[in-house]
Amino acid sequence: MPFFLCGESAGPEPYLATLENDLEQIRFLMQELHHDWESLTDVWKSVKFQRITTLKDKELYDEALVNQVKKLRDQAKKAVTDAGSEWFSRDGAHYISDLLKMKPTIVTLIELTKEFAIRFYKEKVSRGMLDFNDLEHLALRVLSDPERDGGPSNAALGYQEKFKEVLIDEYQDTNMVQERILSMVTADTEVNGNLFMVGDVKQSIYRFRLAEPGLFLAKYKRYSGDGDGTGLKIDLSQNFRSRSDVLDATNFIFNQLMDTEVAEIEYDEQAELILGTYFPESDMTQTELVLIDMEQDEKSNEVDELAPEQLQKRQVEARYIAKRIARLIDEKTPVYDKGLKQYRPMEYRDIVVLSRALTSAPDMEDAMKELDIPFYANNNSGYFEATEVAIMVSLLKIIDNPYQDIPLASVLRSPIVNLDEDALARIRAVGKNKPYFEALEKYALSEPGKLASQLQAFLRQLSKWRELSMREDLADLIAQIFQETHFYDFVGGLPGGKQRQANLRALLDRANQYEKTAFRGLFRFIRFVERLQVKGQDLGTAKTLGEKEDVVRMMTIHASKGLEFPVVFLSGLDRKFNMRDIYNKYLFDKDFGFATRYNDPVRRLVYPSIMQQAIKYKKVAEMIAEEMRVLYVALTRAEEKLILVGTVPSLEKSVSEWERNLMETDWMLPASVRYQAKNYLQWIGSAFVRHPSYIEQMEGKNIAGAVKLPTNMRLLIKKHNYQEFLTVDADAKWDSSWLDIVKNGKDAVEQSPYFEQIQERLSFQYSYMEETGIRSKQSVTEMKRQFSVADSFSDTRFTRSAQPVSFDRPKFLQEKQLTATERGTAMHTVMQALSLEVAPTAARIEVLLDELVSKEILNEEQVASIQVDLILNFFDTELGQLMLVNPDCTLREIPFSYKIPANRIHPDVDTTEQIIVQGMIDVMIELDDQLIIIDYKTDQITGKFENGWLGGEAILKKRYQVQMDMYKEAIEKINGRQVDHVYLYFFDGDHVCELTGGE
């Protein structure tokens, strides 16, 4: 692409020489990849990119083309340099050393895992429990014989004789254990065996469940069409589900995306979808790509300024889809009914909204409700949040233990007891400091009136249920509650009553299932529910819909596998691929094994080990391949029409990114483009820009040399701005009179009955506004700055943490000289690390400096700033000698936290609050007869004061008085011992001065 742009009219042709040099460097790197690690490291370090040629007569060149070439080159350079810094910043010996040091930890962790698995299994057996994985492994244990090297056991041989044919469907989703089980019960070899496998590896989307598509692929590559000498392969390429518009779109996309390098399978002629059934022609079924631009127009009108500032892209997308569905139904859009063999008007049940996840389901449901579109999301969450379920769970909690205030209040406020807020307050008033249940009992027994009678009836009922819970099954208890309270009947009369009743039936069923396990009783069931809620786990709301219900459905792509719908909206195309697994502390791979991060206790660093990096990249490649197959599954769910919907932060920028592929002449997009994609939309957009109708539909300029791939696919691209979907109702208009009132502060003609409440809330003043400007935690150094004016040569170090870390400068400044702060931090690091067991010498200090560099605590630049003679000068002073004589009594870099009244630092604020002051004391010498504090200073003294040290001593004392007074006060309060002496030592000039309180 950059070479092509340079050759364009007014393109930056002088850049070609630099680009050729770049390309040569990269070719050289690629050729060296097969060499050993050390050689490759040296080669990588030798790569130097030239500065790009300076253009003369800049007016001769198109500025946009110049900038685009530079941008593309910078991206390529960054990819190369990033790879080098990630893999070759350390030599092979360091990596091997890390692995050897990690080995004991890894071995221990493996042994712990094995031991845990053994104990966990024993515990499950003791409780009469097994999970699905246990069943698989136990089956394999029965079918394999260790004495026959893991070959078939007698039981397996018996099954081999029994089964004439073994048929497995969805073979692409088989895992290694299942494959092993199959091998035990099938007879003979691949040539004359009896195993019949059916599957489509392009639809293998369950790797997270340890499905291994490689099993399918290995056989697919090994088997032949005639079965000569191996297994027989039968390609089924005809598709009897979808019309040609869907198949052409799928083929057009995946001919550009799917190959063995990225997707683990070649999308060749055998893999392409071929129309296998008849559909009458239709002008309504072309594939659509809907792009919603989220970028706000800088020249937005007044109405837009009052639009929601944080309108979420999922809301926008949902509103578009809802509007589009309403229009499809209102216009009686025809769909072909295979059963009737004729067209009929589209119904809601013909439509499905697919998404990678259902996090946007609430937004979709809201948008559908506003347009009265019947909607159902097959969501596996929200069950415990359903009001009727929450009330029943609260009731079960207080049956188990009524001394739970929140569940008790929930039940009292619910339709089961039906108390209002006033009644709840009156109950609380009779027992303000008691548990709410005791207050309720007291009110019921001591107060007159209807409320007391109502509470007495509830207490009698609660007591009865508590007795039942101790002798009846949990399911029977819940059923009796439904019968006695009529709560089940009540929720049936509410909006969505059918779903509410289904949720309550599901609670009854789940209680019944729970009782059939080794766990029984109300208490354990409640703990089970609470653990689910604490872990953020939930159960799906009960299903109330049949296949023929006339509703729009929303489901995940995984849930849609095996299903088909006339119209498919694929939403959330811009949703980022979920790569969270690769950032786990521990990574495991069936080929590479186990890896974790390396923890260096000496340098106090944690970083990825080379094994973790290797597994991470393998995992990324597998995830990208899996996401590509998930997209394939989504597209092939449609029978009649595909509508692909996605939002973009800026349509112009997104299109510009996709159009970089316009010059690619190969059908397959470059692997880098496919690997670097962060979402489905980047894949689809990069593919669609090469559609013959793309440039015309996008109203773009006809780029010379742009590739247009031949295809029968009919594509319709629709562009929208988010402002079109600020409301679901297309006819909704802003009332201009209200706009004028809001913008210009005019009085409203009509005053709301809630005016006073709204005005009271809007005019609310926080009582402790002054305290909001006070930090809850402050460093001593910051206090010093607050009480004194710093100048250009002040030591401006912030409080240092125990580890030697400083604020890094930006990279573009890192080759310049160190700042005063960085020099000071380096000096303090050396003074902290210096041994006091022997008198320091220049040679010993140099050895220490080399050690600090090798441990990456300091860099060469910082070490170069250390003046060894200044350190030696300090240890020639009485203070330095005192430290050497008393090494065991000398503490260095001591952090402390100390609480003081806030108005001591902020005297202008009337507050009783307290704040935490933090500091770091350079040296503290604890002798039997005295306690001494020393603080090093790296301020520049020479040439800064008239009369030298005599003129500067008083100024410097005043500057650091607040800081040192606070150090003294904190140590005295924390240690309970008086500080006898406080000294400042200035390296520049070898000056010592003692501070006394309040100088």
Secondary structure, DSSP 8 states (H G I E B T S, - for coil): -HHHHHHSTT--GGGHHHHHHHHHHHHHHHHGGGS-HHHHHHHHHH---------SSGGGS-HHHHHHHHHHHHHHHHHHHHHHHHHSSS-HHHHHHHHHHHHHHHHHHHHHHHHHHHHHHHHHHHTT---HHHHHHHHHHHHEEGGGTTEE-HHHHHHHHH-S-EEESSGGG--HHHHHHHHHHS-S-TTT--EEE---GGG---GGGT--HHHHHHHHHH-BSS-TTS-B-----EESSS-HHHHHHHHHHHHHH--TTTTSS---TTTS-EE-S-----SS--EEEEEEE----TT--HHHHTS-TT--HHHHHHHHHHHHHHHHHHTT-EEEETTTTEEEE--GGGEEEEESSSTTHHHHHHHHHHTT--EEE--S-BTTTSHHHHHHHHHHHHHH-S--HHHHHHHHHSTTT---HHHHHHHHHT-TTS-HHHHHHHHHHH--SHHHHHHHHHHHHHHHHHHHHHHS-HHHHHHHHHHHH-HHHHHHTSTTHHHHHHHHHHHHHHHHHHHTSS--SHHHHHHHHHHHHHTT---B------TT---EEEEEHHHHTT--EEEEEE--TT-----GGGGSSEEEETTTEEEEEEEETTTTEEEE-HHHHHHHHHHHHHHHHHHHHHHHHHHTTEEEEEEEEEEES-HHHHHHHHGGGTT--SSS--HHHHHH--SHHHHHHHHHTTSTTHHHHTT----TT---------EEEEEEEGGGGSSS-TT----HHHHHHHHHT---SS--TTHHHHHHHHT---TTTGGGGS-SEEEHHHHHHHHS---TTS-------SS-------GGGTTS---HHHHHHHHHHHHHHS-SSS---HHHHHHHHHHHHHTTSS-HHHHHT--HHHHHHHHTSHHHHHHHH-GGGEEEEEEEEEEEEGGGT-TTS----EEEEEEEEEEEEE-SS-EEEEEEE----TTTSTTHHHHHHHHHHHHHHHHHHHHHHHHHHHHTS---EEEEEETTTTEEEEE-TT-
